[in-house]
């Protein structure tokens, strides 16, 4: 499974069960010596591809009520090894940004990152677009990998998801205050 698929599954689980789209997702993974740690995920420019008011209402409910406020969501993520301790939505530069912070007991729960001494690595599909990383990108015929030496204790990477500019997508930033 490619990182884009991982990101979509994770982000859609976190930020939507309907039709939400976002520009990019950045991860900052702080790893402890026992391969547990803490993650901060930032989702940039969250929008809806709703085609009617009913779909938009469903997307807003999933994002603003279920993902942002419900205990059920916290329990769903806990079952996946992600112990959320903070979640937030805010507007920056007119764009809706989502953040989630969680702890983990197993590094593989973070987008499938693998540790094989002396490296951490994340295997991606060739089509996946890495915006930035503090690791090294290694290309092969079938995939690409982001690799970090185990001396690095904060693994960072940002992945492109979708071009949301100049589209028919609904900007959700204007709904944040009414939903809080």
C-alpha positions in Angstrom: 0.0 0.0 0.0 1.4 3.4 -1.0 1.8 6.3 1.4 -0.9 8.1 -0.5 -3.3 5.3 0.3 -2.1 5.3 4.0 -2.5 9.1 4.1 -6.0 8.9 2.6 -7.1 6.2 5.0 -5.7 7.9 8.0 -6.7 11.4 7.1 -10.2 10.4 6.0 -10.6 8.4 9.2 -9.5 11.5 11.1 -11.1 14.2 9.1 -13.9 12.7 7.2 -15.9 9.7 6.4 -17.4 11.5 3.5 -15.9 13.5 0.8 -13.2 15.8 2.3 -10.1 16.8 0.3 -7.0 18.5 1.5 -3.8 19.9 0.0 -1.1 18.2 2.1 -0.4 16.4 5.3 2.8 16.9 7.3 4.0 14.7 10.0 6.5 15.3 12.9 7.2 12.0 14.6 9.2 12.1 17.8 10.6 8.6 18.5 11.7 7.4 21.9 14.3 4.7 22.5 11.7 1.9 22.8 10.2 2.9 19.4 7.2 4.5 21.1 6.6 8.3 20.8 4.4 11.2 19.8 3.1 12.5 16.5 1.8 15.7 15.3 -0.1 15.7 12.0 -1.1 18.9 10.2 -3.6 18.7 7.4 -3.6 21.8 5.2 -6.5 23.4 3.4 -9.3 21.0 4.1 -12.3 21.3 1.7 -15.4 19.4 0.7 -16.2 18.0 -2.7 -20.0 18.0 -1.8 -22.3 18.4 -4.8 -25.3 19.4 -2.8 -26.4 20.8 0.6 -27.0 17.3 2.0 -23.5 16.1 1.2 -22.0 19.3 2.6 -24.0 19.0 5.8 -22.8 15.4 6.2 -19.1 16.5 5.6 -19.5 19.3 8.1 -21.0 17.0 10.7 -18.2 14.4 10.2 -15.5 17.0 10.5 -16.8 19.4 13.1 -18.8 17.1 15.3 -17.5 13.6 15.0 -13.7 14.1 14.3 -13.3 17.3 16.3 -15.5 16.6 19.3 -16.7 13.0 19.7 -15.3 10.4 22.2 -16.2 7.7 19.6 -13.5 9.0 17.3 -10.9 8.9 20.1 -11.8 5.3 20.7 -11.6 4.4 17.0 -8.1 5.8 16.8 -7.1 4.1 20.0 -8.1 0.8 18.5 -5.6 1.6 15.7 -2.8 2.3 18.2 -3.1 6.1 18.1 -3.8 7.6 21.5 -5.1 11.1 20.6 -4.4 13.7 23.2 -5.1 16.8 21.2 -7.1 17.7 18.1 -7.9 21.1 16.7 -9.2 22.9 13.6 -8.3 26.5 12.9 -8.1 29.0 10.1 -4.8 30.3 8.9 -4.5 32.5 5.8 -8.1 31.8 5.0 -7.6 28.1 4.8 -8.9 25.4 7.2 -6.1 23.6 9.0 -6.5 20.4 11.1 -4.0 19.2 13.7 -4.0 15.9 15.5 -1.5 14.9 18.2 -1.2 11.4 19.4 1.1 9.0 21.2 2.0 5.5 19.9 3.6 2.4 21.4 4.8 1.0 18.1 6.4 3.1 15.3 4.7 0.9 12.6 1.4 2.5 13.7 2.6 5.8 12.2 1.9 5.3 8.5 3.7 2.0 8.5 7.1 3.4 9.3 9.5 0.5 9.8 12.6 0.4 12.0 15.4 -2.0 11.0 18.6 -1.0 12.7 20.2 1.4 12.0 17.4 3.0 9.9 13.8 4.1 10.0 12.1 4.0 6.6 8.8 4.7 5.0 8.1 3.0 1.7 6.1 5.0 -0.8 4.7 4.4 -4.3 6.6 6.1 -7.1 3.5 8.3 -7.8 3.5 9.7 -4.2 4.8 13.2 -4.0 7.0 14.2 -1.0 7.0 18.0 -0.5 9.7 17.9 2.2 11.5 15.7 4.6 14.4 15.7 6.9 15.2 12.2 5.8 16.8 11.0 2.5 14.7 9.9 -0.4 15.9 6.8 -2.1 14.4 5.8 -5.4 14.2 2.3 -6.9 12.5 0.8 -9.9 9.3 -0.1 -7.9 9.1 2.4 -5.1 10.7 5.2 -3.2 11.7 5.4 0.4 12.2 8.0 2.9 15.1 6.9 5.2 16.3 8.3 8.5 19.4 7.2 10.4 18.5 6.1 13.9 20.4 9.1 15.3 17.4 11.2 14.1 14.8 11.4 16.8 12.3 13.6 15.0 11.2 12.2 11.7 9.6 14.8 9.4 7.8 14.5 6.1 5.1 16.3 4.2 3.1 14.7 1.5 1.0 16.3 -1.3 -2.5 15.0 -1.5 -4.6 17.1 -4.0 -4.5 20.4 -5.9 -7.4 22.2 -4.2 -6.8 25.6 -5.6 -9.0 26.9 -8.5 -11.5 24.1 -8.1 -15.1 23.6 -7.4 -14.4 22.4 -3.9 -16.2 24.0 -1.0 -13.9 25.9 1.4 -14.8 24.8 4.9 -13.0 27.6 6.7 -16.1 29.8 6.6 -18.0 27.2 8.6 -15.6 26.8 11.5 -16.9 29.5 13.8 -20.6 28.5 13.5 -19.7 24.8 14.2 -17.5 25.3 17.3 
